[in-house]
C-alpha cells in the first residue's frame, strides 16, 4: 500500500526525534562519610546521594558494602525507597529517582572495636547495583576508602569567654592543679588554649628523656603562625631541664609556628600558675609564658618556658575566649580505646589583671565533654570559678601491679601472646633514665570494665582450663570472659586477690609463669594501681 503524506510526516518525525528520548533510565550514586578517619568503636555519618540527569524516572536498587566488622543503623527513607542493613552491608530498595532530580539517604556506621578493625587494604566501601528486570542502570558510582582509625579517648573542656568590653589584659593567669598522677607513660595533656593568641600553654604527664632536652615531664608554650622564639630559663638555673624552642613549618602540632618546651618534675596536688604577659625585654608582639608553683607551703619554683613572637605590635595580651582542657593524646593510635585510658583529675581556673594591677572580672566557665566515649568516661563540673575535669572516673592510673616485691610484666612486650610473669619493678631512677614509655609492658590500667590493660588495648588474659602455659597478653575484646578480673581485698592491708571470673580461681605465680590456683590466703599477694601513680 502506498504511504500517504500523513504517513511520510510521521516517519519523518520519528527520524528527527532525539535519541535521548529512547535512552534507558539511568542514575548515579555517590557515598560520602563525615570522616575518613573515624574513632575506634565510635560512629560515622554516611550520606548516599542518587542523581538522575535523564528525562524519565529511574528505579534504583543497590547494595553498599562496608568494611568487615562495620554495622549500620539510623537508616532513612526517601523517594519511595528504604535502607535496610545486615552483616557489613546496607541495601536500598524501592526507590525511584525522579527525572532531573536527586534522592538523599543517610545512615550511621558503627566502627568496630580494636580487636575487630579491618586491616589496611580492606577498608573500602563499595556500591553494587541490582540488575533485576525493570530497574534503571547505575551509570556511575563512587564510594570512599578509609584513611585509618583514630583512638577513642574522652576530651574535657572548661570554656571562658570574656565580654566584648574586655579585649586585652596586661597579665593573664591560668591555673592548673593536677590532683593525681596518671602515670609516667599515660600521655595526658592539661592545657590552656588562648584563642586570641592562637595557641596554648600547659603540662603533660609522660616522663621524657633525651640527650638534647633533658629529663622530666614536659611543659609547653605553642603559638600557631608565630615566626620567632627565644628560650626562657636555662638549665643552669637548677630548676628542671631548661628551655628549648623550635620555629618551623611544623613546630606547632604539625603546623607552622613556634613552640617552646621545658621539662620539670611537677607534683600531683600542686597548683601551677601559667602567667602569660607581653615580653617587654623583646619588644611589641612578643609574649612569654612563665610557670610558678603557687601551692601553699611549696618552694615556689618558677621558670619561663620561653618567649614567642607573633608578628604584631601588641603590647597587651589579647583575650576573647579561653579553653582549658584535658587531652589524652593516645587518640593518635588506632589501638587506643576508651577503656584503656588512665584516670586523671585536674582543676582549672583563670584570672586577669590590667596594667595597674587591678583584677579584671573573669566570667564563670562552662564545661563540656566530647562524645567519643560513653558518658561514664568523663566528668566535668564547675564551682566558684574553678572547673574540675575528670577523665576515666572508673579507671585507675596507669600503674604497677605488684606481688611479693615484683611487678606484673608482659615479658615479650606489647603484642598478642606475650607471656605475663613477675619481673623487677621500675624505680624513679630507672624511669628517669629510660623514659616512661620504656616501661609500657609493666604499666597497667585497672579498667572500669573489669579488665587489666596495658597501653594499646592489650588485656591480661587467663589461661584456658587445662591449657599449657600461663596468663598472657591478648588484644582486648569487649566482654571477653577470660579477660575479666575481680580484685578482692585480702586479709592483710594493701593485699588483694586477682580472681579470674570464668573459673573463680586466683592468679598466682606458678614457676616461671602466672597460672590460676584455688583462691586461698596464699594467693592474696597482689597490689593493683590506685587513682594516682605510685612506685
C-alpha positions as CSV (number, residue, x, y, z in Angstrom):
1,X,0.0,0.0,0.0
2,X,1.5,3.4,-0.9
3,X,2.3,5.7,2.0
4,X,0.3,8.9,2.1
5,X,1.5,12.3,3.1
6,X,0.5,11.9,6.7
7,X,2.5,8.6,6.9
8,X,5.6,10.3,5.5
9,X,5.2,13.1,8.1
10,X,5.0,10.6,10.9
11,X,8.1,8.7,9.7
12,X,10.0,12.0,9.3
13,X,9.0,13.0,12.9
14,X,10.3,9.7,14.3
15,X,13.6,10.1,12.4
16,X,14.1,13.6,13.8
17,X,13.3,12.6,17.4
18,X,16.4,12.9,19.6
19,X,18.0,9.5,20.6
20,X,17.8,10.6,24.2
21,X,14.1,10.2,24.2
22,X,14.6,6.4,23.8
23,X,17.6,6.2,26.3
24,X,17.2,3.6,29.1
25,X,16.7,5.2,32.5
26,X,19.9,5.6,34.5
27,X,21.2,7.2,37.7
28,X,24.4,7.8,39.5
29,X,25.3,7.1,43.2
30,X,27.8,8.7,45.5
31,X,28.5,7.6,49.1
32,X,30.3,10.1,51.4
33,X,31.4,9.9,55.1
34,X,31.7,12.6,57.6
35,X,35.2,11.4,58.5
36,X,37.6,9.2,56.6
37,X,39.4,8.6,59.9
38,X,36.7,7.7,62.4
39,X,37.3,6.7,66.1
40,X,37.7,3.1,67.2
41,X,34.4,1.8,68.5
42,X,32.7,5.1,67.5
43,X,30.3,6.2,64.8
44,X,30.5,7.9,61.5
45,X,27.7,9.6,59.5
46,X,27.2,8.3,55.9
47,X,25.3,10.0,53.1
48,X,24.1,8.3,49.9
49,X,23.2,10.7,47.0
50,X,21.4,9.4,43.9
51,X,21.1,11.7,40.9
52,X,19.2,11.3,37.6
53,X,20.0,13.7,34.8
54,X,17.7,11.9,32.3
55,X,14.2,12.7,31.2
56,X,12.5,9.6,32.7
57,X,12.3,8.3,36.3
58,X,14.9,5.7,37.3
59,X,14.1,2.8,39.6
60,X,17.0,2.1,41.8
61,X,18.1,-0.8,43.9
62,X,21.7,-1.3,45.2
63,X,23.8,-2.6,48.0
64,X,26.5,-0.7,49.9
65,X,29.3,-3.0,51.1
66,X,31.1,-1.9,54.3
67,X,34.5,-3.0,55.7
68,X,34.3,-6.1,57.8
69,X,33.1,-5.5,61.3
70,X,31.1,-2.4,60.5
71,X,27.4,-2.2,61.2
72,X,24.8,0.5,60.4
73,X,21.6,2.0,61.9
74,X,19.7,5.2,61.8
75,X,18.6,4.3,58.3
76,X,16.4,6.9,56.5
77,X,13.9,6.7,53.6
78,X,13.4,8.9,50.5
79,X,11.9,8.8,47.0
80,X,9.7,5.8,47.9
81,X,12.8,3.7,48.9
82,X,14.2,2.5,52.2
83,X,17.5,1.4,53.5
84,X,18.0,-1.9,55.4
85,X,21.2,-3.3,57.0
86,X,22.8,-6.6,57.7
87,X,26.3,-8.0,58.1
88,X,28.5,-5.2,56.9
89,X,26.1,-4.2,54.2
90,X,23.3,-1.6,53.6
91,X,20.7,-2.3,50.9
92,X,18.5,0.3,49.2
93,X,15.3,-1.0,47.6
94,X,12.1,0.5,46.2
95,X,13.5,4.0,45.3
96,X,12.6,5.9,42.2
97,X,14.9,8.8,41.3
98,X,12.7,11.5,39.5
99,X,13.8,12.7,36.1
100,X,16.2,15.6,36.5
101,X,16.2,15.1,40.3
102,X,18.0,13.6,43.2
103,X,17.4,11.5,46.3
104,X,19.4,11.6,49.6
105,X,19.7,8.9,52.2
106,X,21.6,8.9,55.4
107,X,22.7,6.3,58.0
108,X,25.1,5.9,60.8
109,X,28.0,3.5,60.6
110,X,29.4,1.9,63.8
111,X,33.2,1.3,63.8
112,X,34.3,-2.0,65.3
113,X,36.5,-2.2,68.5
114,X,40.2,-2.5,68.3
115,X,40.2,-6.3,68.1
116,X,37.9,-6.3,65.0
117,X,39.3,-3.4,63.0
118,X,39.8,-4.2,59.3
119,X,43.4,-4.3,58.2
120,X,44.9,-1.9,55.6
121,X,43.8,-2.8,52.2
122,X,40.3,-3.9,53.4
123,X,38.9,-0.5,54.4
124,X,36.9,0.4,51.3
125,X,33.2,0.9,50.9
126,X,31.5,-0.3,47.7
127,X,28.3,0.2,45.7
128,X,26.8,-2.6,43.7
129,X,23.6,-2.1,41.7
130,X,20.9,-4.8,41.2
131,X,20.4,-5.9,37.6
132,X,16.9,-7.2,38.1
133,X,14.4,-6.5,35.3
134,X,12.7,-3.2,35.5
135,X,15.5,-1.4,37.2
136,X,17.5,1.5,35.9
137,X,21.2,1.3,35.1
138,X,23.7,2.6,37.6
139,X,25.8,4.6,35.2
140,X,28.5,5.8,37.7
141,X,29.2,5.4,41.4
142,X,31.8,6.5,43.9
143,X,32.5,5.2,47.4
144,X,35.2,6.1,49.9
145,X,38.2,4.3,51.3
146,X,39.0,5.0,55.0
147,X,42.4,6.5,55.6
148,X,42.7,4.9,59.0
149,X,41.3,5.0,62.5
150,X,41.7,7.3,65.4
151,X,41.9,6.1,69.0
152,X,38.8,6.7,71.2
153,X,39.5,8.9,74.2
154,X,37.5,11.3,76.4
155,X,38.1,15.0,76.0
156,X,37.1,17.5,78.7
157,X,36.9,21.3,78.4
158,X,36.4,24.4,80.6
159,X,35.5,27.4,78.4
160,X,35.7,31.0,79.5
161,X,34.5,33.9,77.3
162,X,35.4,37.5,78.0
163,X,32.8,40.2,77.3
164,X,33.2,42.4,74.3
165,X,34.3,45.3,76.6
166,X,37.5,43.3,77.5
167,X,39.7,42.6,74.6
168,X,43.2,42.7,76.2
169,X,44.8,42.5,79.6
170,X,48.3,43.2,81.0
171,X,48.5,39.8,82.8
172,X,46.7,36.6,82.1
173,X,47.0,33.9,84.8
174,X,45.9,30.4,84.0
175,X,45.9,27.8,86.8
176,X,46.2,24.0,86.6
177,X,46.2,21.6,89.5
178,X,46.8,18.0,88.5
179,X,45.3,16.3,91.6
180,X,46.6,12.9,90.6
181,X,49.4,11.5,88.6
182,X,48.0,9.3,85.8
183,X,51.4,7.5,85.2
184,X,54.7,8.0,83.5
185,X,53.5,6.7,80.2
186,X,49.9,8.0,80.3
187,X,50.2,10.7,77.6
188,X,47.8,13.2,79.3
189,X,47.9,16.9,78.4
190,X,46.4,19.5,80.6
191,X,46.4,22.8,78.7
192,X,45.3,26.4,78.5
193,X,44.3,27.4,75.0
194,X,44.2,31.2,74.4
195,X,42.2,31.5,71.2
196,X,43.1,35.2,70.6
197,X,46.8,34.3,70.7
198,X,46.3,31.3,68.5
199,X,48.0,28.9,70.8
200,X,48.3,27.2,74.2
201,X,50.4,26.5,77.2
202,X,50.2,23.6,79.6
203,X,51.8,20.5,81.1
204,X,51.9,16.8,80.3
205,X,52.1,13.6,82.3
206,X,54.6,11.4,80.4
207,X,58.2,11.1,81.7
208,X,60.5,12.1,78.8
209,X,64.3,11.7,78.3
210,X,66.5,12.9,75.5
211,X,70.2,13.9,75.1
212,X,69.3,17.4,73.9
213,X,66.4,18.5,76.1
214,X,67.0,16.5,79.3
215,X,64.7,14.6,81.6
216,X,61.3,15.4,83.0
217,X,57.6,15.9,82.3
218,X,57.0,18.4,79.6
219,X,55.6,21.9,79.8
220,X,54.7,23.6,76.5
221,X,54.1,27.0,75.1
222,X,53.0,26.9,71.4
223,X,51.6,29.6,69.1
224,X,50.4,28.9,65.6
225,X,51.7,31.2,62.9
226,X,54.5,32.6,65.1
227,X,57.7,33.5,63.4
228,X,60.3,33.6,66.2
229,X,61.0,32.3,69.6
230,X,63.6,32.7,72.4
231,X,64.3,30.2,75.2
232,X,63.4,31.0,78.7
233,X,65.0,29.8,81.9
234,X,68.2,27.9,81.2
235,X,69.2,24.5,82.7
236,X,71.9,26.3,84.7
237,X,69.3,27.9,86.9
238,X,68.9,24.5,88.5
239,X,65.1,24.3,88.0
240,X,64.2,21.5,85.7
241,X,66.0,20.8,82.4
242,X,65.9,24.2,80.9
243,X,64.1,25.8,77.9
244,X,64.3,24.8,74.3
245,X,62.4,26.4,71.4
246,X,61.6,25.5,67.8
247,X,60.3,27.6,64.9
248,X,59.4,25.8,61.7
249,X,56.6,24.8,59.3
250,X,55.6,22.0,61.6
251,X,56.6,23.3,65.0
252,X,53.1,23.5,66.4
253,X,51.2,20.3,66.1
254,X,52.5,19.8,62.6
255,X,51.6,23.4,61.5
256,X,53.7,26.4,61.0
257,X,54.5,28.3,64.2
258,X,56.8,28.3,67.2
259,X,57.0,26.0,70.3
260,X,59.0,26.3,73.5
261,X,59.4,23.3,75.8
262,X,60.6,22.8,79.4
263,X,61.0,19.6,81.3
264,X,60.3,19.7,85.0
265,X,59.0,17.2,87.6
266,X,55.6,18.6,88.6
267,X,53.9,17.1,91.6
268,X,50.4,15.8,92.0
269,X,48.3,18.1,94.2
270,X,50.3,21.2,93.4
271,X,48.9,24.2,91.6
272,X,50.8,25.7,88.7
273,X,50.2,29.2,87.5
274,X,50.9,29.8,83.8
275,X,51.3,33.6,83.5
276,X,51.2,35.0,80.0
277,X,52.5,38.5,79.6
278,X,54.0,40.7,76.9
279,X,57.8,40.2,76.9
280,X,58.9,43.8,77.3
281,X,62.5,42.8,77.0
282,X,62.0,41.6,73.5
283,X,59.5,44.3,72.3
284,X,56.0,44.5,70.9
285,X,54.5,41.3,69.6
286,X,56.5,39.1,71.9
287,X,54.7,37.0,74.6
288,X,56.1,35.0,77.5
289,X,54.8,32.0,79.4
290,X,56.0,31.8,83.0
291,X,55.2,28.8,85.3
292,X,55.2,29.2,89.1
293,X,54.3,26.6,91.7
294,X,51.9,28.6,93.9
295,X,51.0,25.8,96.2
296,X,50.8,26.8,99.9
297,X,54.0,25.6,101.6
298,X,55.8,24.7,98.4
299,X,59.2,26.1,97.4
300,X,57.7,28.3,94.8
301,X,59.7,27.0,91.8
302,X,59.4,29.4,88.9
303,X,60.6,29.3,85.3
304,X,60.0,30.8,81.9
305,X,59.0,28.2,79.3
306,X,60.0,30.7,76.6
307,X,59.0,33.8,74.6
308,X,57.3,33.7,71.2
309,X,56.9,36.5,68.6
310,X,53.5,36.7,66.8
311,X,54.4,39.5,64.3
312,X,52.2,42.2,65.7
313,X,52.6,45.5,67.6
314,X,50.6,44.3,70.5
315,X,51.8,45.3,74.0
316,X,49.0,43.6,75.9
317,X,47.7,40.0,76.0
318,X,44.7,39.8,73.6
319,X,41.7,37.9,75.2
320,X,38.4,36.7,73.8
321,X,37.9,33.1,74.8
322,X,40.0,30.6,76.7
323,X,39.6,26.8,76.6
324,X,41.3,24.8,79.4
325,X,41.2,21.2,78.5
326,X,42.3,17.6,79.2
327,X,43.5,15.6,76.2
328,X,44.7,12.0,76.0
329,X,47.0,12.3,73.1
330,X,47.0,8.5,72.6
331,X,44.0,9.3,70.4
332,X,46.7,9.3,67.7
333,X,46.8,5.4,68.0
334,X,44.1,3.3,66.5
335,X,44.8,0.8,69.3
336,X,43.5,3.2,72.0
337,X,40.0,2.6,73.3
338,X,38.0,4.4,76.0
339,X,38.7,1.5,78.4
340,X,42.4,1.8,78.0
341,X,42.9,5.4,79.3
342,X,44.2,6.3,82.7
343,X,42.4,8.2,85.4
344,X,43.1,11.9,85.7
345,X,41.6,14.6,87.9
346,X,42.6,18.2,87.4
347,X,41.3,21.7,88.4
348,X,41.4,24.8,86.2
349,X,40.8,28.5,86.7
350,X,41.5,31.9,85.1
351,X,42.5,35.3,86.5
352,X,43.5,38.5,84.7
353,X,44.9,42.0,85.6
354,X,45.1,45.4,83.9
355,X,48.2,47.5,83.6
356,X,47.7,49.0,87.1
357,X,47.5,45.6,88.7
358,X,43.7,45.7,89.2
359,X,41.9,42.4,88.9
360,X,39.8,42.1,85.7
361,X,36.4,40.4,86.2
362,X,36.6,36.9,84.7
363,X,33.3,35.3,83.7
364,X,32.4,31.9,85.2
365,X,33.5,29.0,83.0
366,X,31.2,26.5,81.2
367,X,32.2,22.9,81.0
368,X,31.7,20.3,78.2
369,X,32.9,16.8,77.3
370,X,33.3,15.2,73.8
371,X,31.0,12.4,72.8
372,X,33.7,10.0,71.5
373,X,33.4,7.8,74.7
374,X,30.3,6.9,76.7
375,X,29.3,9.5,79.4
376,X,30.8,7.3,82.1
377,X,34.3,8.0,80.9
378,X,34.2,11.8,81.7
379,X,33.0,14.0,84.5
380,X,33.2,17.8,84.2
381,X,31.9,20.4,86.7
382,X,32.5,24.0,87.8
383,X,32.0,25.9,91.0
384,X,33.1,29.3,92.2
385,X,35.2,29.9,89.0
386,X,37.0,26.6,89.3
387,X,36.5,23.7,86.8
388,X,37.1,20.1,87.8
389,X,37.7,17.8,84.8
390,X,38.0,14.1,85.5
391,X,38.9,11.6,82.8
392,X,38.2,7.9,83.3
393,X,36.3,8.2,86.6
394,X,36.0,4.4,86.9
395,X,39.6,3.8,85.8
396,X,42.9,3.6,87.7
397,X,46.1,5.4,86.9
398,X,48.5,3.6,84.6
399,X,50.5,1.9,87.3
400,X,52.2,-1.1,88.7
401,X,50.6,-4.5,89.6
402,X,52.8,-5.9,92.3
403,X,53.2,-9.2,94.1
404,X,56.0,-10.1,96.6
405,X,58.0,-7.1,95.6
406,X,58.0,-7.8,91.9
407,X,55.8,-6.4,89.1
408,X,53.4,-7.9,86.6
409,X,55.2,-7.8,83.2
410,X,54.4,-8.6,79.6
411,X,57.7,-10.3,79.1
412,X,57.7,-10.2,75.3
413,X,56.5,-6.6,75.1
414,X,53.1,-5.4,73.9
415,X,51.9,-8.0,71.5
416,X,49.4,-10.8,71.3
417,X,50.7,-13.9,73.1
418,X,53.2,-12.1,75.2
419,X,53.6,-14.2,78.4
420,X,52.8,-12.5,81.7
421,X,55.2,-13.0,84.5
422,X,56.7,-11.2,87.5
423,X,59.8,-9.0,86.9
424,X,61.8,-6.3,88.5
425,X,59.8,-3.2,89.2
426,X,60.6,0.2,87.6
427,X,62.1,2.7,90.0
428,X,62.1,6.5,89.9
429,X,65.8,6.3,88.8
430,X,65.1,3.8,86.0
431,X,62.1,5.7,84.7
432,X,64.1,9.0,84.6
433,X,67.0,7.2,82.9
434,X,64.9,5.4,80.2
435,X,61.6,7.4,80.0
436,X,58.1,6.3,80.8
437,X,57.2,4.5,77.5
438,X,60.1,2.1,78.0
439,X,58.1,0.6,80.8
440,X,54.8,0.1,78.8
441,X,54.9,-3.7,79.5
442,X,54.7,-3.0,83.2
443,X,52.2,-0.2,83.4
444,X,48.6,-1.3,83.7
445,X,45.2,0.3,84.0
446,X,42.6,-1.4,86.2
447,X,39.7,-0.5,83.9
448,X,36.1,0.0,84.8
449,X,35.0,-2.8,82.5
450,X,36.8,-5.4,84.7
451,X,40.0,-5.8,82.6
452,X,43.6,-5.1,83.4
453,X,45.1,-3.4,80.3
454,X,48.4,-2.1,79.1
455,X,48.7,0.7,76.6
456,X,47.4,-0.1,73.1
457,X,44.5,-2.2,74.4
458,X,46.3,-5.4,75.4
459,X,44.5,-7.2,78.2
460,X,45.7,-9.7,80.8
461,X,44.1,-12.9,79.7
462,X,43.6,-16.0,81.9
463,X,44.8,-19.4,80.6
464,X,42.1,-21.7,79.4
465,X,41.4,-24.6,81.7
466,X,43.9,-27.4,81.2
467,X,45.9,-25.3,78.7
468,X,49.7,-25.3,78.9
469,X,51.4,-22.1,79.9
470,X,50.1,-19.3,82.0
471,X,48.4,-15.9,81.7
472,X,49.3,-13.8,78.7
473,X,48.5,-10.7,76.7
474,X,45.8,-10.6,74.1
475,X,44.1,-7.8,72.3
476,X,41.2,-6.7,74.5
477,X,37.8,-7.9,73.3
478,X,34.8,-6.2,75.0
479,X,33.0,-8.7,77.2
480,X,35.6,-11.5,76.7
481,X,35.2,-13.7,79.8
482,X,38.8,-14.8,80.2
483,X,39.9,-11.1,80.3
484,X,37.6,-10.3,83.3
485,X,39.3,-10.0,86.7
486,X,37.8,-9.2,90.1
487,X,40.1,-7.5,92.7
488,X,39.2,-9.0,96.1
489,X,40.8,-7.5,99.2
490,X,43.0,-9.8,101.2
491,X,43.1,-10.2,104.9
492,X,46.2,-8.0,105.2
493,X,46.1,-4.3,104.4
494,X,47.2,-3.5,100.9
495,X,46.9,-7.0,99.6
496,X,44.3,-8.5,97.2
497,X,43.5,-11.5,95.1
498,X,43.1,-11.3,91.3
499,X,40.1,-13.6,90.6
500,X,39.5,-14.8,87.1
501,X,35.7,-14.6,86.8
502,X,35.1,-17.5,84.5
503,X,36.7,-20.0,86.8
504,X,36.6,-18.3,90.2
505,X,40.3,-19.2,90.6
506,X,43.1,-16.8,91.5
507,X,46.2,-15.6,89.6
508,X,49.4,-16.8,91.3
509,X,53.0,-17.5,90.5
510,X,53.5,-21.0,89.0
511,X,57.1,-21.5,88.4
512,X,58.2,-19.0,85.7
513,X,54.6,-18.3,84.7
514,X,51.4,-17.0,86.3
515,X,48.7,-19.6,86.5
516,X,45.3,-20.0,88.1
517,X,45.0,-21.7,91.5
518,X,42.3,-22.2,94.1
519,X,41.9,-18.9,96.0
520,X,43.4,-19.0,99.4
521,X,45.2,-16.6,101.8
522,X,48.4,-17.5,99.9
523,X,47.0,-16.0,96.7
524,X,46.2,-12.7,98.3
525,X,49.6,-11.3,97.3
526,X,48.7,-8.6,94.8
527,X,48.6,-4.8,94.9
528,X,46.8,-3.0,92.0
529,X,47.1,0.6,90.8
530,X,45.1,3.3,92.5
531,X,43.9,6.6,91.3
532,X,47.4,8.2,91.3
533,X,50.6,6.6,90.2
534,X,53.0,5.3,92.9
535,X,56.2,3.2,92.8
